[in-house]
Amino acid sequence: MNTLPALRLTTLLATLIALPAAVCAKPVVVAQPADIRSTNPGVNRDNTTDGVILNVVEGLVGYKANGSVGPLLAKKIDISDDGLTYTFSLRDNVKFHNGQPMTSADVLWSWNRYMDPKTGWRCLGEFDGRNGLKVTQASAPDPKTFVMKTDKASAVFLDTLARTDCAGAAVIHRDSVKADGTWDKPIGTGPYMFDSWTRSQFVTLKKFAGYVSPEGDKADGYLGKKVAVNDEVKFLVVPDPSTARAGLQSGAIDASQVTFSDYKELNDNPEISVILPQEASKHTLLFQTRDPVLKNKKLRQAIAASLDIPQIVMAASENLVKASNNSAIPATSAFHDDAQNKGYKYDPEKARKLLAESGYKGEKIVIYANKRAHVPSYQVAVMAQAMMQAAGINAQIEVLEWATQLDRYNRGNYQMSSFSYSARMDPSLSYEQFSGDKDKQPRKVWDNPEAEKLISASFDEFDDKKRQQIFDQLHEKMLDDTPLIILFNGATAWGYRKNLKGFTVWEGKPLMW
C-alpha cells in the first residue's frame, strides 16, 4: 500500500477525534480539495468558499434547482411597470444567528456595506454603473419593506442579486464587523451558523436552532424547504483525491468531491452513493483572437473542424459525460432550443481545406492547461493536441499552475487555453462572462461589436420569446467567429456515505440541509 495516503488518513482521523468533550457525536465531515479564502460573503472568494458560506448566509432572492430565481428572505417582489423599482416584502420571523430579528434596516445596512468600495465586494461593478446598470437608491420605508431603484430596466437584475459568486447579496447582521469596521465573522440567517475556521485545516458550522425555512414542501436549490438535520458540519481540507477516497471508504469522511476515475470504483461500494450533478459551468478551449497566428478566423475554424468533440468529452470525463454542448446556454436551460443544438462537426477534410485557405505555415500553437484534480483542463488539451496534429497543426501543450494560467487569462496572455468557466444561469450573463472589449478588459475572449449589441439588447429585453431570438442569433454568430470552443457543461462527481442525511449538491456546492 502507498504509505502517503495512509499517513494523511491517520492525520485526518486524529483531526476528527480532536473535538470538545461536550460534543457527543462526531460532526458530518465534508472533504474539500482546498481551503476557503475568507468568511466574508462575496469578498475574496472562490467556488469552494461560496459552497461553505452559502450554508450560513442568505439574500433577498436565490436560485431554484432549475436555475431560475425566486424570493428567499423576501416573500414577495413587486416590479414597477417601467422596470426601475423593485419592492421586496420581507418574510416574517426571520432571525439572525445572534437571535436578533431581521428587518429592512439590516438589509439596507448590508447593501450599503456592499456598495462601499472598501468592502471589496466581488459584484460591486454590477450595480455601481461600471457594467451598465446602477442602483440609484436603496431604502427601508418600513421594517418589512426594502426598495431598490435602478437607472435602467434589466432582465437580469434579480439573477445578478442571486449569483453565488456575489454570495446572493447576503443580508448579514451588523455585528459581523468589529467596532472599527473590520471583518469579524458572518452572522447570517441560514440553516447553519459559522463556528470556527482553522486555516488550511477545516471550517466548522453548527445547526441554527432558530432557523425559519422558506415556504415549500421540498428542497429546491437555495429555496424551498430547508431543514438542518445535522448538528455540526466540518468542511475538511483534503487536497489529495486518493486520501478523500480512502476517507469515504473508511467512514472518516461523509461526503467528498471525487475524480471521475474514483467515481467508478466507489460506485461498487454498497455503503457509498455516487452522484454526477449536471452543472451550468463551461469547459472550453479559448483562442486569443489578437494573436498574430490565431487572429485568422479560418485557422480557428480549421481547428474546430479538426476536433472530434464528443470523443474529447468522453475521454475527459472517463466516459461519464455523454453529451457535448457547443452553446453558451447549458442544456438544462429553458433557453436551450433546437437552434442551440447546432454545433461544430468533426470534419478532417474541411479542416485541411480551411488550413490551406488560411495560409497556415506550421507555426507553433501553444495550449495552456493545468492539472487540477477536478477539472478536465489537461485531459482536454491532450486530446485536442493529438487531433490538431493529425490535421497538420503544430499544437503543443504547456502545463501551468492554476494561479499562473488564471493570471495569463486575465491579461489575455495566451494563444489557446484549456479553461473552465463557473456557472452563469441566465444566458445574458453567460455570454457577458466571455464577451467584451479587450482594450477595456483583456480577459474577454469574444470581442465583436455586433455581438455586444445583441448581448446588451438581451439585458434590456423582458419578453422571453424575443430574448430567445437574440440568443439564437448570438449562437450562430459565435459558431462562425469561433473565438472559443465550448465543449461541454460541467458535471462534478461526488460520493457520500448512504447514512448521511440531507445532502445534495447544486452547481458543485454542497447543500447541507
N, C-alpha and C positions, 0 to 999 in steps of 0.2 A: 504493500500500500504506500502511496506517496505520503510522506510524513508531514509535508507543509500544510495541506488541508486539515489533517488530523490535529496538528498543533493549534491551528487557528480555531478549529471547532472546540478544542479544550478551553482556549481563552474565552470563546463565545459562551460556553456553558458556565464558566466561572463568573462571567458578567451577569448572566441571567439569574444566578442564585444569590448574587450580592444585593439583595433587596432588603428594605427595612423589615424588622421583625413583625411589625404590625400588619404587613401585607400577608394575607392568608393564602392566597393563590397566586401563582406566577402570572405576570401580565401576558396578554396576547403579544406575540413578537412578530413584527413585520420587518423583513430584511430589505434594505435599500442599498443600491450599488455605490451611493455617495452620501456624504453628509449634507444637511441643509445649509444654505448660505446665510440665512438670518431668520429671525422670528417676526420680522416687521412685514406685514402684509403688502405684497406688491412692490417691495423695496429690496434690492439686492437679492433677487430670487432666480430660481430656475424651476424646471418641471418637478424635480424631486421635492424642492422646498414647498411649492404650491400643493403638492399631494399631501403633505403633512398639515400645513397651516389651514387648508380649507376644511379640515375636520373641526377646526376651532372657531373660525370666523365665518360670517355670512353677510351678504349685501342685500340691497333692496330687491334685486332680481337675481335669478340664477338659471342655469341650463337644465333643461329636461334631458332625459336619456337620448332623445332623438335629435338633440342639438338646438331645438327651439328654446325660446326664453319665456319665463313666466315669473310671477311675483314670488318673492321669498320672505324677506322681512316686511315687505309691503303685502297687503291683502288685495289691493285694487290699484290700478294705474289708469288715470284718465289723461288723454292726449287732446290738446285743443285742435280745433278744425284746421288751423294753419300749421300744425305740427311743430310749434315752437315752445309750447308749455306742457310740462309733464307734472301731474299732481299725483303723488304717492300717498295713499291712505295706509297707515301702518297697522300691522297686526296687533291684537290685544295680548296683554300679559307676557310679553317677551321680556326676559331678564338677561342682564349681563352675568358673567361668571362670578362677579363680586356681589351678586344679589340685587344690584340696582336695576330699577325698571328702565327700559329703553324708550326714549321719547324722540320727537323730531329734533330737539335741541342736540341730542347725541349724534343724529345723522348729519346735522349741519356742522357740528364741530369736526366730525370725521372728514366731511367733504372739504372744509376749509383747510384742514391739515394736508390732505392730498394735493390741493391746489397750491400749496406753498412750495416753491421750488426747493427750499431747504430740505424738505422731506425726502426728495429723490424718488418719488413715485414713478414706477415704470410707465404709467399711462397718462402722465400729465399732458404730453403733447397731443393726445387725442381729444382734449377738452379745453385747451387754452388758446385755440385758434391756429396753432402752428401746422396742424394737419388738416385744416379746412373747416373745423367746427369749433365753436366757442360757447361754453356755458356762461351766459352773461349775468345770471343771477341765481342764487340759491337761497331759499328762505324757509322758515318754520313758522307759519302763521298761527298754528295751534299745536298742542302736544302730540296730536295724532296725524298731522299733515305735514308733508315736506314737498316743496315746489322747486322745480328746476326750469329755467328758461334758456333757450339756445338762440343763436343768431341766424340759424338756418335749419330747415327741416332735414332730418336724416333718417333713412330707413334702418340704419344700424345703430342708432343711439343706445337702445336698450341692450343690444348684443354686445356693444363695447363695454357697457357697465358690467355685464355678466362675465366678461372674459376672465379666465382663470389666471392668466399672467398679470391681470390687474387686481388679483385677489377678490374679484367680484365687487370692487369698490367697497370693501368690507366696512361695516359700521362697528367701531370699537369704542370702549369706554375711555374717557379722557385720562383715567388713572393708568392707561397703558404707557403713558410717558411720565417721566420723572418731573419733579418741580422745576427743574431747569430746562425742560422741554426735550431732553434727550430720551431716546427709546429705552423702555424697560422690558415689558413682555406683553403679549397680546391678551387683552381681556375682551373676549368676544361674546357671541350669543349662540355658538354652535353646540352640538351634542357632546363635544369633549372640551375640557379645559386644558390649557397649557400647564404642565407641571414643572419640567426641568429639561435642560439641554446640557449634556456633557459633550463638548465639541469633539468631533471625529469619532465618537463612540455611539451615542444614542440620544433620542428625544423621547420623553415620556408624556403621555396625555392621560387625563383621568376623566371618567364619566361625570357629566354635569347633571346632577340630580334635579335641578330646576329647569331643565330644558323643556321648551314648549315647541312641539313639532308643527310644521306647516300642515295644511289640510291634505288629505289623501289616504287611500286605503292600502297603498303600497309605495315603496321607494320609487323615485323617478329621477335619476341623476342626482342633482343637488336639490331637487324639490321632492314633493310627496312625503310620505310617512317616514320619519327619521327617528329611530329608537336606538340609543346607545346600549347595546346588550353586554358589552364587555366593560368591566370596572376600570381596567387600565390597559393602555396600549403602549408598547415600546417599539419605536422605529429604530432599528439597529443597523449600523453601518457595516455592510458586508461586501467589500469590493470584489472579492473573488467568487465567481459563479459556482465553482466546484464546492466551495465552503457553504454557500447558500443551499445548494442541492443536498449536501450531506446533512445540514441542519434540518431541512424539511423532512428528510428520510428518518432522522433520529427523533424528531418531535421537538428539538430545541428551538426550531423556527416554525411559526404557524402559517406564514404566508410570505411569498417572495416572488419577485420578478425572476424569470428563468430564461435561459437561452433556448433557441429553437431545438438544438440537439438534445438538451436536457428534457425538454417537453416530452419527447418520445419515451425516454426512459421512465420518467415519473408517471406517465400515463398508465404504466403497467403496475403501479403501486396501489394496492387496494385501500390504503389509508390516505391517499392524496388525490385531490381533484385538480385537474389542469384545465385552464381556460385560455382562450385566444380572443379577447375582446377586440372587435374592429374599431379603428380609430380614424379620425379625420386628418391625422398628420400625413405628410407627403414625403416619400423617398424619391430623390431626384438626381439627375445629372445636370449641373449648371454649365453654361457657356459664358465666357466673358466676351460679349459681342464687340468690345472695343480692342480686343487683342488683334495684333496685325494679321494673324492667320485666321482666327475664328470670327472675324468681322464679316467674312464671306458667308452669306446665307446658304448658298448651295452646298458649301462644305458642311455646315451644320445639318442640313437636310440629308446629306450623304451619310453622316454619322448616324442619324436617326434610322435611316433605311438599313444600315449595317447591323442593327441590334435586333436580336430575337428577344423582345421584351418579355413575353410570357416565360421563356426559358430562364431569363435573368431573375425574374420574380420567384420562380420555383426554387432555383438554386440558392438565392439569398435567404429564403425562408425555410430551408430544409424541407421543401415540398409541402409546407403547411398552408401557405397562402396560395390560393388557386387563381385569383383574378388580378390582372393588371388594370391600371386606370390612368390614362394619359390626360385626364381632366383635372383642373384646379378644384373642381367640385367633387367631394367624396361620393362614392357610390350610394351611401346611405342617405344622402340629402334628397329632399323633395325637389330640388332644382336639378337633379341629375336625370335628364331626359334622354331620349334617343340620340339627340344631337351631341350630347356629351360622351356617348359611347364611341364616337368616331375617334380613331387614334392612328398612331404610326404603324405601318406594316413592315414586317421583315422582308426585304427585297434586295438581295445581294446585287442583282443585275442593275437595278435602279441606283444602288449606292455607287457602283463603279461608273455608271453614266454621269451621275451628278459630280463625282470626283473629277472626271475628265473636264466637265463643263466649268468647274470651279477653278481650274488651273492649279490644283494642289500638286506640289512637287516633293512630297515626302517630308515636309517639315515636322519636327517632333511636336507632339501634343501631350502635355503632362496632365494627368488626372490626379488631383489631390484626394486623399482618403485618410480615414482614421480607423483604428481597431477597437473602438469601444465595444463592449460585450453585447449590448442590447440594441445596436443599430447595425444595418447591413452595409455600411459605407464601404468597407474593404471588399466584401464579397461582390457587391455590385461593380466596383471598379475592376476587379479581376476578370469578371465575365465580360464587361464592356471592352476592356483592353483586348482580350482574345478575339472578340468579334470584329472590332475595328481593325486589328492587324490582319485578320483574314480577308478583309475588304481592301487591304493595301494602305491602311492609315498607320502612321508611325506613332502609336499610342504607348505611353509609358506611365507608370504609377509612382507617385511619391507619397509615402506614408508619413503623416504628421501627427503630433499630439493634437488632441481635440482643440485645446485652447489656441494653438497656433493656426489650425485650419479656420477656426471661427474668426480670429483676428484678420486673416487674409481675406475671408469672405466679406467682413465688414469694410475692408479697404478696397474691395474689388480687385485684389491682387491674386489672380489665378487665370489659368486657361480653361480647364474643366475642373469641376469639384463634385465628388460624390457626397451629397449633402441632404440632410433631412430637415424639414420644416415642422414646427409644432402645429397643433390643430388651430384652424380658424373656422368656426362653424358657418358663418354667413359667407356666401360666395364673394361678395364685395370685399370683405376683409381678407379672404383667401387670395384674391388677385392682388389686392393692395400690398400684401405681405412681400411680394417679389417684384412688383412693378413700380416704376417711377423714374424720375430724372436722376441719372447717375452723377451729374455735376453737383447736385444738392445732397444726394445720399448715395455714396459709392457702392453700398451693399445691394442696391437694387439691380435686378438681373434683366428685366424686360423694360427697355427704355424706348417706348413707342408713343408719340403724341396722340395718335388716333385711339390707341388702346386706353390711354389715360383719360381721354374724353368719355369713352364708354364706361370706364370704371367710375368716374365722377358722376355720370348720369345714373348709374346703378345705386349710388349712395342717396341720390335725391328722389328716386322713384319708389313709391309705396305700393304700387299695383304689382302683384306677383307675376301676372302674365307678361307685363311689359318688362319686368326685371328678367324674366326667363329669356325673352328675345335678346336682351342685351348680353346675357351670359352666353347664349348660343353664338352670337357674333364674336364675342371675345375668344371663345374656344377655337373657332375656325381661324381667327387671325393668329392666335398663339401657335397653332399647329403649323401654320405657314411660316411664321417668323422663326420658329424653333430657337428661342432664347434659352430654353431649358427643356429637358425631357422629364416630365412627371411619370414615374414608373408604376408606383402602386401606393395605396394608402397603408398606413401603419397597422400593425397588429402585434401587440406586446404580449408575450406568453407569461402566464403567472401560474404558480402552483400554490395550493393551500391545503392544510390538514382538514379532513372532512368533518371533524368535530368543531371547527371554527364557525361561530355564528355571526351572521350579519355582514359577511364580507363580500363586497363587489368591487369592480374596477371600472372607472369611466375615463376614457382618454388617457390611459396609463397611470391614473391616480387612484390609490386605494381609498375606498369609502368605507369607513369603519362602523357605519350604522346599519 
